[in-house]
Amino acid sequence: MRRFLLLPLLLVSTLACAEIPETDWLELMPKSDQKALEAMPEIDHNSPEAMGTFDSKGGLKQGKGLPAVMYSTKTVAGMNGKTIRLGGYPVPLETDAKGNSTLFFLVPYPGACIHVPPPPPNQLVLVRYPKGVKIDDIYTPLWVTGGLKIEKVSNDLADAAYALDAAKVRVVVEADL
């Protein structure tokens, strides 16, 4: 009888250790925005940023004159409060005394902070991670797991439509792919 009681406990323990399935970035964007992006004309990448010259602020803010979907803060209500695992690239904002990043934007592709144009606000997630993570290279992909919130964030660097209180942050390794 005792053996039969242990089996469910082992199953629960094993499931608790398994990672949450990956959330696709497009799941953060309403279907109407996805369709608008698909129909969008080619974007001109000839800008001061593309040439390597930046204004004093630089960053992820959208320039003027892009299609409306590139400024979209429309969110997916069903994602609010959901625990997710999202892969992306960090744009560090704040560090602790040890040099670990405790606040950063997560973006869907590498170099988004220098790419023209940056992703729309509903494709940027502000990550709060009080434990901190060492970020040596913004081109190193991360897995971020935690509770997602619909939260409009705006600062000098970027506008985001989501924030995530991270429970776990780790570097993506080859075995993940």
C-alpha positions in Angstrom: 0.0 0.0 0.0 2.8 2.4 0.8 4.4 1.9 -2.6 1.2 3.1 -4.3 1.2 6.3 -2.3 4.7 7.1 -3.4 4.0 6.8 -7.1 1.7 9.9 -7.4 4.1 11.9 -5.2 7.0 11.0 -7.6 4.9 12.0 -10.6 4.0 15.4 -9.0 7.6 15.9 -8.1 8.8 15.1 -11.6 6.2 17.4 -13.2 7.1 20.3 -10.9 10.7 20.1 -12.1 9.8 20.1 -15.8 10.0 23.4 -17.6 7.0 25.3 -18.7 6.5 25.0 -22.5 7.9 27.9 -24.5 5.6 30.9 -25.2 6.0 32.2 -28.8 6.5 35.9 -29.1 3.5 36.1 -31.5 1.3 34.9 -28.6 1.8 38.3 -27.1 0.4 40.1 -30.2 -3.3 40.2 -31.1 -4.2 38.5 -34.4 -5.0 41.9 -35.9 -1.5 43.1 -35.3 0.0 39.9 -36.7 -2.0 40.4 -39.9 -0.9 44.0 -40.1 2.8 43.0 -39.7 2.4 40.4 -42.5 0.9 43.1 -44.8 3.5 45.7 -44.0 5.7 47.0 -46.8 9.5 46.6 -46.6 11.1 49.0 -44.1 14.0 51.3 -45.1 17.0 50.6 -43.0 19.0 53.6 -44.2 19.0 55.8 -41.1 21.7 57.3 -38.8 21.4 54.2 -36.5 21.9 51.9 -39.4 25.1 53.8 -40.2 26.4 53.4 -36.7 25.7 57.0 -35.6 23.3 57.4 -32.7 21.6 60.3 -31.1 22.2 61.0 -27.4 19.4 58.7 -26.2 19.5 55.9 -28.8 17.7 52.8 -27.7 14.5 51.1 -28.6 12.1 54.0 -29.1 10.3 54.0 -32.4 11.1 56.7 -34.9 8.4 58.6 -36.7 6.7 57.6 -39.9 6.4 53.8 -39.4 3.2 51.9 -40.0 0.8 52.0 -37.0 1.4 48.4 -36.0 5.1 49.2 -35.2 3.8 51.4 -32.3 1.2 49.0 -31.1 0.6 48.5 -27.4 -2.3 46.2 -28.0 -2.0 43.1 -25.8 -3.6 39.7 -25.4 -5.8 39.7 -22.3 -5.5 36.0 -21.8 -1.7 36.4 -21.2 -2.2 38.6 -18.2 -1.3 36.8 -15.0 -0.1 33.7 -16.9 3.1 32.0 -16.0 5.2 31.7 -19.1 8.7 30.8 -20.4 9.9 33.2 -23.0 13.1 33.0 -25.0 14.8 36.3 -26.1 17.7 38.6 -25.8 18.4 41.0 -22.9 18.8 44.8 -23.0 20.2 45.6 -19.5 18.7 48.5 -17.6 19.8 48.1 -13.9 22.4 46.0 -12.1 23.0 45.2 -8.5 26.3 45.7 -6.5 27.7 42.5 -8.0 27.1 43.6 -11.6 24.2 41.3 -12.2 21.2 42.6 -14.2 18.1 42.9 -12.1 16.0 44.9 -14.6 16.2 44.4 -18.3 14.1 44.4 -21.5 13.7 41.0 -23.2 13.4 41.4 -27.0 12.6 38.7 -29.6 15.8 39.0 -31.7 19.4 39.8 -31.1 20.6 43.4 -31.5 17.1 44.9 -31.2 18.6 47.8 -29.3 20.6 48.8 -32.3 18.4 47.4 -35.1 16.1 49.8 -37.1 13.2 49.7 -36.5 13.0 48.1 -33.0 10.1 45.7 -32.2 6.7 47.2 -31.4 5.9 47.7 -27.6 3.8 44.6 -27.5 7.0 42.6 -28.5 9.1 44.1 -25.6 8.9 42.7 -22.1 10.3 44.4 -19.1 11.8 41.8 -16.8 12.3 42.2 -13.1 14.6 39.7 -11.6 15.8 40.7 -8.1 18.2 37.7 -7.8 20.0 39.2 -10.8 21.7 37.4 -13.8 25.1 38.0 -15.2 24.8 39.3 -18.7 28.1 39.3 -20.5 26.8 39.7 -24.0 23.4 41.0 -25.3 23.7 38.5 -28.1 23.4 35.5 -25.7 19.8 34.2 -25.6 18.0 33.7 -22.3 15.0 31.7 -21.1 12.9 33.8 -18.7 10.2 32.1 -16.6 7.7 33.9 -14.5 4.4 35.7 -14.2 3.5 38.0 -17.1 1.5 41.1 -16.6 -0.1 43.5 -19.0 1.7 46.7 -17.9 2.6 49.7 -20.0 6.2 50.7 -19.3 7.8 53.8 -20.8 11.3 55.2 -20.2 13.9 57.0 -22.3 15.1 53.7 -23.8 11.8 52.0 -24.8 8.1 51.5 -24.5 6.8 48.1 -23.5 3.3 46.6 -23.2 4.2 43.8 -20.9 6.3 43.2 -17.7 7.4 39.9 -16.2 8.3 39.1 -12.6 10.9 36.4 -13.3 11.2 33.4 -11.0 14.0 31.9 -13.2 16.4 33.3 -15.8 19.0 31.1 -17.5 21.1 31.1 -20.6 19.8 29.1 -23.6 22.1 26.1 -24.1 22.6 23.9 -27.2 20.6 21.1 -25.7 17.5 23.4 -25.6 17.5 23.7 -29.4 
